Amino acid sequence: MPAFNDNLFKQIRTVWAEAVFASIFLVLLALVFRIGYINVVHRDSLIRRAARQHTGFRPALAQRGSIYDRRGRILGGSCLADSLFADPTILRDKEHSAELLQTIINQPAGDILFRLSDDPDSRFVWLARNMPPEQVETFTGLARDDRYGLGILNEPRREYPKGMLAGHVLGAVQMGEQGLKGLEGLELYYDELLASQDGFEKFIRDAAGRKIWLLPQDYRPPRNGDNLITTIDVVIQEFTEHILEQTCEKYKAKSGCAVVMEPTTGEILAMACWPRIDPNHFNELPADQRRNRVITDPFEPGSIFKPFVAVAALKHRVVNWQETIFCHNGEYTTLAGRRLHDHHGMGDLTFAQIVIKSSNIGMGILGERLGNDRLYDAITSFGFGRRTAIDLRGESPGIVRPLAVWDNYSTTSVTMGHEVGATPIQLITAFSALANDGMILQPRLMRAVLDENGVAVRDNSHPREVARAIEPEFAQAMVRQVLTHVVTEGTGTKAKIPGYKVFGKTGTAQIAEKGRYKQDAFVASFLGGAPATAPKVTALVTIFEPDRRIGHFGGTVAAPAVKEILENTLKYLDVQPVENEDAGEQPAEGASTD
């Protein structure tokens, strides 16, 4: 009996051991299969989950390049603004977060929840950019659990510290997912230079989301944008805008623009439009007010166009200095049967006097002598009908109709600045060519580009010759022997500056709209420069639709503004008033027209 029990016990123990071993083996086998299954089927998703739990991501924000004037004074730069972001992968309750934030950042909870849920693998989502201080204070006052997975980052915000100054030139930026993006003006044209490239960093974090150490293999440093040095001078820009504003308000004008240029370099010292705009609030302004009329708006220039035709008459020798031309006492029937009139009737006038007194009849006769072919070549040689290639987007080429559609009416119309459309930038560029011995230079606003360390990476300070509009002897004769007389004794006497020889031309033109001239709607303009013997500066002021009851002639409205701009600029540039005011070779006779 005892032997039987002992054998039975041994058998039971053996069976039990085998069963336990088999069970362990089966469990281990199941574990192997489970591990294999997990590694094959769920490997990628688990790796992503582990990465989300143990690693953090944060952008390293870069700064957009700044914009300076020619003397290094800042016009546009970046400062830090508070922006709210989220890491959706670690948010504990997205719906709760969306409901909590909607009252703080003034956005619908549904929109916030959509952005938090749109991409399940996203580690970084912007929720609010450029937050006001009160929103930031409310957010930071939330409980720690409510702020888990949310945070505030300081990112660059564009600011223009001088307010409205040069607003149409600078343009503006807009905030996008990739940071600040140029919208208009220099900010748009040089966006690739000014644009920055944000970096990023990844790091190991603890259970509370705190950074433990960086992962150097997953780090990209930020790259700041380059800095733009413009040709604009803040001081000249300031008084140009002030004078333009005063003129427009005095004559109750609809709008106006002004440009100041160095004629020997093509550099723009000032460019202004009125009404002014504040680039800090660019999007709040109507599109019509944001438009830079200096480059976008062609208009019939009227009599300021006459010097470009008259100098061609000299070149082609259809007139000489000694000849007198009978101007028919104020009424003339052209060879094509068209009747021309002068504001004041005049008889015999020399070539110079025709321009000085701004005789439409005299210019019409010169146009008939030139003929359409040479007349067309003359105005296109000065760049009319094509863009100047200034470094701003949206420039209009102006309006010069093809020669094939010109008729006998055009022969006399173009000489008076009709049947053509020119932008202010085309007019100041062509006028500066006269002041620069007939050579057209490309107008420009960029002088240099500096990297973030202040090292010059591009030098644009050298003049760029475009084409020769007229030979030097004819350009000099027009400036020194004709256009100076316009100021001393012609239609531009209100542009006189004591101690300097000022040269210029007045212009008054009706405004065309839908093929007809608007009633009592005029453009009053003056092109001027100084000193005549060695021009340092040229300026244009154009006033659109001044109140005719107050004044509408270019010599009355625009000439005094140019005079003030030139005088201030010459003094600021320390150009000494050493010249004799008496300029020209012969006196002009008869009444002046505009």
FENMO-V814451 format. One record per backbone hydrogen bond with DSSP energy under -1.0 kcal/mol. NH is the residue of the N-H (numbers start at 1). CO is the residue of the C=O. If there is no record, write none. Layout:
NH/CO
NH/CO
//
This chain:
5/1
6/2
7/3
8/4
9/5
10/6
11/7
12/8
13/9
14/10
15/11
16/12
17/13
18/14
19/15
20/16
21/17
22/18
23/19
24/20
25/21
26/22
27/23
28/24
29/25
30/26
31/27
32/28
33/29
34/30
35/31
36/32
37/33
38/34
39/35
40/36
41/37
42/38
46/42
47/43
48/44
49/45
50/46
51/47
52/48
53/49
54/50
55/51
56/203
58/201
60/199
65/194
67/76
68/228
69/73
70/232
72/69
75/67
76/67
77/159
79/157
81/155
83/153
84/128
85/151
86/125
87/149
90/87
97/93
98/94
99/95
100/96
101/97
102/98
105/101
112/108
113/109
114/110
115/111
116/112
117/113
118/114
122/119
125/86
127/84
128/84
131/82
136/132
137/133
138/134
139/135
140/136
142/139
147/143
150/147
151/85
153/83
155/81
157/79
159/77
163/160
165/162
167/164
170/166
171/167
174/181
176/179
179/176
181/174
183/172
184/172
186/169
187/170
189/185
190/186
191/188
194/190
195/191
197/223
199/60
200/220
201/58
203/56
204/213
205/54
206/210
209/206
212/204
213/204
215/202
218/215
220/200
223/197
225/63
226/193
227/450
228/66
229/448
230/68
231/445
233/269
237/233
238/234
239/235
240/236
241/237
242/238
243/239
244/240
245/241
246/242
247/243
248/244
249/245
250/246
251/247
253/248
254/544
255/544
256/274
257/542
258/272
259/540
260/270
261/538
262/267
265/262
266/262
268/444
269/260
270/260
272/258
274/256
281/278
282/279
284/281
285/282
290/286
291/287
293/291
295/292
296/292
297/293
299/422
302/417
305/302
306/303
310/306
311/307
313/309
314/310
315/311
316/312
317/314
318/313
325/349
327/347
329/346
330/327
331/328
332/340
334/338
337/334
340/332
342/330
349/325
354/350
355/351
356/352
357/353
359/354
363/359
364/360
365/361
366/362
367/363
368/364
369/365
370/366
371/367
375/371
376/372
377/373
378/374
379/375
380/376
381/377
383/380
384/379
386/383
392/390
396/295
399/421
405/402
406/403
411/407
413/409
414/410
416/413
417/414
418/413
421/399
422/299
425/294
427/423
428/424
429/425
430/426
431/427
432/428
433/429
434/430
435/431
436/432
438/433
439/436
440/467
442/464
444/266
447/229
448/229
449/458
450/227
451/455
454/451
457/449
458/449
460/447
466/440
469/438
470/438
475/471
476/472
477/473
478/474
479/475
480/476
481/477
483/478
486/482
488/484
489/485
490/485
491/356
492/486
495/492
496/493
500/497
503/529
504/483
505/527
507/525
509/523
511/521
513/516
516/513
518/511
521/518
523/509
524/543
525/507
526/541
527/505
528/539
529/503
530/537
532/501
536/530
537/530
538/261
539/528
540/259
541/526
542/257
543/524
544/255
545/522
547/251
550/547
551/547
557/553
558/554
559/554
562/558
563/559
564/560
565/561
566/562
567/563
568/564
569/565
570/566
571/567
572/568
573/569
574/571
575/570
578/576
579/499
593/357
//
